[in-house]
Each structure stands twice: as structure tokens, then as C-alpha cells.
Amino acid sequence: MNTNNIFLGLLIALSGLSAKSQELVRPVITGAPFLQVVPDARAGGMGETGVATLSDAFSQFHNPAKFLFAGEKASGVGLSYIPQFVGYANDVFHANVAYYQQLDERSALSGSLTYFSFGNVQVEEQMGNEIITQGSFVPNEMALDFSYSLKLKENFGMSVSARYIRSDITDNQSRTEVQLKTGNAVSADISGYYMSAPMESRENKWTLGFNLKNLGSKLKYADEAGFDYPLPTSLKLGGGYHIASGKNDVLSFYGEALKFLVPATDDQRNLPDNSAAGGWFSSFGDAPGGFSEEMKEVILSIGTEFNFNDNFKLRTGYITQSREKGYRNHITVGAGVAYDRFMFDFGYQAPIVNEVSFQQDKVLKFSLSFDLNARTTKNTMENTAEATAGIN
């Protein structure tokens, strides 16, 4: 039994790479692939755009610096749920809870907890001609992170995040060739956000954002060589344009690009023995196919959102990635409904081409957020509007 190959296969399955894996050429392979999963239904309905979108309760994942522009004394909590592989395993799911609080007009604190369950897995061992069930376990991964955001200028702010990751996908197996163990790692994010006009102003505005995510140690699943995997370190850049129409209606357009900063695999899908930091820098030029292959790793996303009076929202988007690196090729749709301080969002992702793969499956996302300071934010916007009317 080749434990390394079996373990690599599990990582590929967890990452959602194509089941038709023979079509992939040196795919992006990392540990803790659940960190790549966009948790919220709002972004899920807009082509998974999020680094430059307007702030919401799930900005902790996309760009915590957005909380600085959420409105005066903004505070809220969000819950999201994704039944990950419907039709394959009904007990596989991804869940996230997030919280944010503006401390003053220049700073904010936020955090989130993410949990991914791979469902119940039967552990079996072949003894002679018989297969003996040794029990079962639930592979799971979790991450806990906190962020501090600071407004550096009136229209620009940055955030730093710290994260702890735990990846228990081995059940500490000792029946294989090597003793596997739970992987642990820490990482950091650096993000920034620009908004050309105040959030509460009724004028067209630009937003720009970046997020350098999961800069951290490797996940080590065994003491032997060959069982340490880099985190899904990535750089995401994006922009948005927001058209104010009507009294409280806003039409937003977004475009974003994500590049993984992890070492390229060889033709046998082996990772080079780089340090974590070495992999970040080499990722811009280590692909055997040169610059053209590096660009195939980039995931491109576009999305749009129509906000009707802050009560009802319609969304759509598109995601694309090279067939050789992971093959993202989806259209997305979504909607959101607000009631009092609550916001319920639904997102749906579907493949454009009909091929069998985990990543290509139809994916549902559900989110519920609660604005803890809605009255203050609403009053601030009303006062701003009244002041503007008085000046005119």
C-alpha cells in the first residue's frame, strides 16, 4: 500500500478537483483545501467575488478592511451553511460563523470560525480475501481567525489577520505504512480596501481591494518526509463600480482575479521540498510551462448585484479557471431578502459544461446575518441625507 498516494488522493478529493483527474496538468494541490471555499451565499451568487464588494457580515473571509466602511459603529454576526457534495455524500458540509465590531471611526475588530466535515468514513482493512471493518471516523477541518482593521486615510484602510488551522483527516492512522497525525498550522492575512466616496453618500463610487491570504506554516501529517503540504496561500485583486439609482437602489459590478502562491507540482503531482515562504516567491515562475502555465492557475470572477432599497437583492456572476489546473467554469445566481435587522441570502452555482466532477456539481449556499446596530446606521444615513438636503 502506498500511503503517500492514498493520502494525496484524499487531499485532491477534499479540494474538489475534477474527478476526471487525468485531464489535469500539474494541478494546484495544498493542505487544508477547505480554506479555499467561499462561505457565504452573497459572494456565491456573484461569481465568488468579495475582495472589493461592499461590506457585509462575511467580509472577514474576503477582506476584513471592508468593515471600516460599513457605516458608523457597525456591528453584526453572520452564519453560513453549504451542503458540499449533494448527491455524493449527504453528510458533507461546510459551516461558518463570523462577527465584526467597529471600535471607532478608524478601527474595527472581527473574527470567524469555519468548520468542514467530510462526513462519516468507514475504515476497512483487507485480511486475506476478506475486508474487515475497523470502525469509522469523521474527517474534519477547522479554522479560527481574528482581524484588526485600521483606516489609514479617509477612503483607504488595511487589515491584518491571524489564523489557527486544524486538519484532522487521518484519524491518526497507524495501520498504514507510516503513522499519520492531525495537521496543525498558523497563518496570517494582509488586506486593503479603497472606497472613492462614503458608504452613506448617494453617488456613484469605485471600490478596490486586495487580500494576501494564508501566509503561514505547512501542515504536517506525519513525521516522515513527503507528508507536509503548503496552505492555500493566495493573492486576490479586485475592483467594483456602484451606480446609485433611485432613492436607495444600487447597481454594482465586480471583477476579480485570484492567483495561488504555492509551488507547482511536477508531472507525477509531487510537490518540491520548499519552505513555506520559498513556495510563495517561487510560485510566480516555477511552472514547467513558463508564464503561460502560471496564468492558467488564475481564477477569474465577475459578478453583479442589484440592491432594491436595501430590502431585496438580485445577483449573478461567472467563474472560470483553466481546465488543466482545476477547471472552474460556472455561472452563479443568488438573491437576498432583508427583514428588520436580518438578512437571508441564497446562492446557487451550476456548471456551464456537463462533466462529472466535485467542483462542477451544482452547489447551494445559505447565509443568515444579523445587524447588531441597524438603528444607529439607519439614523446616520437619514441624518446625512437631511443635512445634504439642507445644504441644497
C-alpha positions in Angstrom: 0.0 0.0 0.0 1.4 3.4 -1.0 0.3 5.6 1.9 1.5 8.8 0.2 -0.5 8.2 -2.9 -3.6 7.4 -0.9 -3.2 10.5 1.2 -2.7 12.7 -1.8 -5.9 11.2 -3.3 -7.8 12.3 -0.2 -6.4 15.8 -0.5 -7.5 16.0 -4.1 -11.0 14.8 -3.2 -11.2 17.3 -0.3 -10.1 20.2 -2.6 -12.9 19.5 -5.0 -10.6 19.0 -8.0 -12.1 17.3 -11.1 -13.0 13.6 -10.8 -11.6 13.3 -14.4 -8.2 13.9 -12.8 -6.3 12.6 -15.9 -7.2 15.9 -17.6 -5.4 18.0 -15.0 -1.8 19.0 -15.8 0.2 19.8 -12.6 -2.9 20.9 -10.6 -2.7 23.2 -7.6 -2.5 20.9 -4.5 -2.5 22.2 -1.0 -3.3 21.2 2.6 -6.5 22.4 4.2 -8.3 23.0 0.9 -11.4 23.9 2.8 -9.8 27.3 3.3 -10.5 28.0 -0.4 -14.2 27.5 0.0 -16.2 30.8 -0.2 -18.5 30.5 2.8 -21.3 33.0 2.1 -24.3 32.9 -0.3 -23.9 36.6 -1.3 -20.5 36.1 -2.8 -21.6 32.6 -4.0 -24.3 34.3 -6.1 -21.9 36.9 -7.6 -19.2 34.6 -9.1 -17.5 34.3 -5.7 -16.4 38.0 -5.9 -15.8 39.5 -2.5 -12.4 41.3 -2.1 -13.8 44.6 -3.5 -17.5 44.3 -2.9 -19.5 46.4 -0.4 -19.1 45.3 3.2 -21.3 42.6 4.8 -21.1 40.2 7.8 -18.9 37.8 5.8 -16.2 40.3 4.9 -13.9 38.5 7.4 -13.3 35.8 4.7 -12.9 38.1 1.7 -11.4 41.4 3.1 -11.7 42.5 6.7 -10.7 46.0 5.8 -14.2 46.5 4.4 -15.6 46.6 7.9 -14.0 50.1 8.2 -16.5 51.3 5.6 -19.7 49.5 6.8 -21.3 52.6 8.4 -20.9 54.4 11.8 -20.5 52.0 14.7 -21.4 49.0 12.5 -21.6 45.6 14.2 -23.0 42.3 13.1 -22.9 38.5 13.0 -23.3 36.0 10.2 -24.0 32.3 9.8 -23.5 30.3 6.6 -24.0 26.7 5.6 -23.0 24.7 2.5 -24.2 21.1 1.8 -20.9 20.5 0.0 -21.4 17.3 -2.2 -25.1 16.8 -2.5 -25.7 13.6 -4.4 -22.4 12.1 -3.4 -22.4 12.2 0.4 -25.3 14.0 2.2 -23.4 14.4 5.5 -20.5 16.5 4.0 -20.9 20.2 4.9 -19.1 23.5 5.3 -20.2 25.9 8.1 -19.0 29.4 9.1 -19.8 31.9 11.8 -18.4 35.5 11.7 -18.6 38.6 13.9 -17.4 42.2 13.4 -17.4 45.3 15.5 -16.3 48.8 14.7 -14.3 50.2 17.7 -14.4 53.8 16.5 -14.5 55.7 13.2 -10.9 54.5 12.3 -10.7 50.9 13.6 -12.6 47.5 13.8 -12.2 44.0 15.2 -13.6 40.9 13.6 -13.3 37.1 13.7 -14.7 33.9 12.4 -14.8 30.1 12.9 -15.0 27.8 10.0 -15.7 24.0 10.2 -15.7 21.5 7.4 -16.9 17.9 7.8 -16.1 15.2 5.3 -18.9 13.0 6.7 -18.7 9.6 8.2 -16.0 7.4 6.7 -15.7 3.6 7.2 -12.2 2.3 7.9 -11.7 -1.1 6.3 -8.7 -3.4 6.1 -8.2 -6.4 3.8 -7.2 -9.6 5.6 -6.7 -12.3 3.1 -9.8 -12.5 0.9 -11.9 -10.7 3.5 -12.4 -7.0 4.1 -12.8 -6.3 7.8 -14.4 -3.1 9.0 -12.2 -1.5 11.7 -14.6 1.2 12.6 -15.4 4.7 11.3 -14.4 8.3 11.8 -15.4 11.8 10.6 -12.6 13.6 8.8 -12.9 17.3 9.6 -11.0 20.6 9.4 -11.5 23.9 11.2 -10.0 27.4 11.3 -10.3 30.2 13.8 -9.2 33.7 12.9 -9.2 37.3 14.2 -8.6 40.6 12.4 -7.7 44.1 13.3 -8.5 46.8 10.7 -7.3 50.4 10.7 -8.4 53.3 8.4 -5.1 54.9 7.1 -6.9 57.6 5.1 -10.5 58.8 4.7 -11.0 56.4 1.8 -8.5 53.7 2.4 -7.9 51.1 5.2 -5.9 47.9 5.8 -6.3 44.8 7.9 -4.1 42.1 9.4 -5.4 38.7 10.4 -4.1 35.8 12.4 -5.4 32.2 12.0 -5.1 28.8 13.6 -5.9 25.8 11.3 -6.5 22.2 12.5 -6.8 19.4 9.8 -7.9 16.1 11.2 -8.4 14.0 8.1 -6.2 11.0 9.0 -7.8 9.6 12.3 -4.1 9.2 13.4 -3.9 6.1 11.3 -1.3 3.6 12.4 -2.4 0.7 10.2 -0.7 2.3 7.1 3.0 2.3 6.3 3.5 5.4 8.3 1.9 6.9 11.5 -0.3 9.7 10.3 -1.4 12.5 12.6 -3.6 15.6 12.8 -2.1 18.6 11.0 -1.8 22.0 12.7 -0.7 25.3 11.3 -0.9 29.1 11.8 -1.2 31.7 9.1 -1.7 35.5 8.6 -3.5 37.7 6.1 -2.9 41.2 4.9 -5.7 43.0 3.1 -6.6 46.5 1.9 -9.7 48.3 0.7 -10.4 51.6 -1.1 -13.8 53.4 -1.5 -14.0 56.5 -3.5 -16.9 58.1 -1.7 -18.5 57.5 1.8 -20.7 54.4 2.1 -23.8 56.5 3.0 -23.4 59.0 0.2 -25.9 58.8 -2.7 -23.4 59.0 -5.5 -21.6 56.6 -7.9 -18.4 55.2 -6.4 -15.4 52.9 -7.0 -14.2 50.2 -4.7 -10.8 48.4 -4.9 -9.4 45.6 -2.8 -6.7 43.1 -2.3 -6.1 40.2 0.1 -2.9 38.3 0.6 -4.3 35.3 2.4 -2.9 32.2 4.3 0.7 33.2 4.7 1.7 30.5 7.1 3.4 27.3 8.1 2.9 24.0 6.3 0.5 21.3 7.5 2.5 18.3 8.6 0.5 15.0 8.6 3.4 12.7 9.6 6.9 12.9 10.9 8.3 11.2 7.7 9.2 13.2 4.6 6.6 13.8 2.0 3.6 14.4 4.2 3.8 18.2 4.7 1.6 20.3 2.5 1.5 24.1 2.0 -1.5 26.1 2.9 -3.6 27.5 0.0 -1.8 30.9 0.1 -3.3 33.2 -2.5 -3.3 36.8 -3.7 -6.7 38.2 -4.8 -7.2 41.6 -6.5 -10.5 43.2 -7.5 -12.5 46.2 -8.3 -16.1 47.3 -8.3 -18.3 50.1 -9.6 -21.5 51.1 -7.9 -24.3 53.1 -9.6 -26.8 54.9 -7.3 -30.2 54.8 -8.9 -33.4 55.9 -7.3 -33.7 56.7 -3.6 -31.9 53.7 -2.1 -31.2 51.4 -5.1 -27.7 50.5 -6.1 -26.4 48.5 -9.1 -22.9 47.1 -8.6 -20.4 45.4 -11.0 -17.4 43.5 -9.9 -14.3 41.9 -11.4 -11.6 39.9 -9.5 -8.6 37.6 -10.1 -7.1 35.1 -7.7 -3.6 33.6 -8.0 -2.4 30.8 -5.7 1.1 31.3 -4.3 2.0 27.7 -3.9 4.7 25.6 -5.6 3.8 23.9 -8.9 3.6 20.1 -8.9 5.6 18.0 -11.3 4.1 15.6 -13.8 3.7 12.9 -11.1 2.0 15.6 -8.8 4.9 15.7 -6.4 5.5 19.0 -4.6 9.0 20.4 -4.3 10.7 20.4 -0.9 10.5 24.1 -0.5 10.0 26.1 2.7 6.6 27.7 3.0 8.0 31.2 2.3 10.1 29.9 -0.5 7.0 28.5 -2.2 5.3 31.9 -2.1 8.0 33.6 -4.1 8.8 30.7 -6.5 5.1 30.4 -7.3 5.3 33.2 -9.8 7.8 31.4 -12.1 8.2 27.7 -11.2 5.7 26.2 -13.6 7.5 24.0 -16.2 5.3 25.6 -18.9 6.6 29.1 -18.0 4.5 32.2 -17.7 1.6 30.9 -19.8 1.2 28.0 -17.4 1.4 30.3 -14.4 -1.5 32.3 -15.8 -3.6 29.1 -16.1 -3.6 28.9 -12.3 -5.5 32.3 -12.1 -9.2 32.1 -11.2 -11.2 34.9 -12.8 -14.6 36.1 -11.4 -17.2 38.6 -12.4 -20.4 39.5 -10.6 -23.2 41.9 -10.4 -25.7 42.8 -7.7 -28.9 44.9 -7.8 -29.9 46.2 -4.4 -33.6 47.3 -4.2 -33.9 49.8 -1.4 -31.8 47.6 1.0 -34.7 45.1 1.2 -34.3 42.8 -1.8 -31.2 41.9 -3.8 -30.6 40.0 -7.1 -27.2 38.7 -8.1 -25.5 36.8 -10.8 -21.9 36.0 -11.8 -19.4 33.8 -13.6 -16.2 31.9 -12.5 -13.5 30.5 -14.8 -10.2 28.7 -14.4 -8.1 26.6 -16.8 -9.2 23.0 -17.5 -5.6 21.9 -16.6 -5.4 23.4 -13.2 -8.8 22.8 -11.5 -11.4 23.6 -14.2 -13.7 26.2 -12.6 -16.4 27.0 -15.2 -19.6 28.1 -13.5 -22.4 30.5 -13.7 -23.9 31.7 -10.4 -27.2 33.3 -9.3 -28.4 34.5 -6.0 -30.9 36.6 -4.0 -31.2 38.2 -0.7 -34.1 39.4 1.4 -33.9 41.7 4.4 -36.4 41.8 7.3 -35.8 44.2 10.2 -32.2 43.6 11.2 -32.0 40.2 9.5 -30.6 39.4 6.0 -31.2 36.0 4.4 -29.1 35.1 1.3 -29.3 32.2 -1.1 -26.6 31.4 -3.8 -26.6 28.7 -6.5 -23.7 27.6 -8.7 -24.0 25.5 -11.8 -21.6 24.2 -14.4 -21.7 25.5 -17.9 -20.5 22.2 -19.4 -21.9 18.9 -18.2 -19.0 16.9 -16.9 -18.7 14.8 -13.8 -16.5 16.4 -11.1 -17.0 17.5 -7.5 -16.1 21.1 -8.4 -18.6 21.1 -11.3 -21.6 20.0 -9.2 -24.5 22.2 -8.5 -23.7 23.9 -5.2 -26.2 25.6 -2.9 -25.2 28.2 -0.3 -27.3 29.7 2.5 -26.4 32.6 4.7 -28.1 34.5 7.6 -26.8 37.7 9.0 -27.9 40.0 11.8 -27.1 43.7 12.0 -26.5 44.5 15.7 -26.5 48.2 15.1 -29.1 48.7 12.4 -30.9 51.6 14.1 -27.7 53.6 14.5 -26.6 53.0 10.9 -30.0 53.9 9.6 -30.2 57.1 11.6 -26.8 58.1 10.4 -27.8 57.7 6.8 -31.1 59.7 7.4 -29.2 62.5 9.1 -26.7 62.6 6.3 -29.5 62.8 3.7 -31.2 65.6 5.7 -28.0 67.6 6.0 -27.4 67.3 2.3 -30.9 68.4 1.5 -30.5 71.4 3.9 -27.3 72.5 2.1 -29.0 72.3 -1.2 
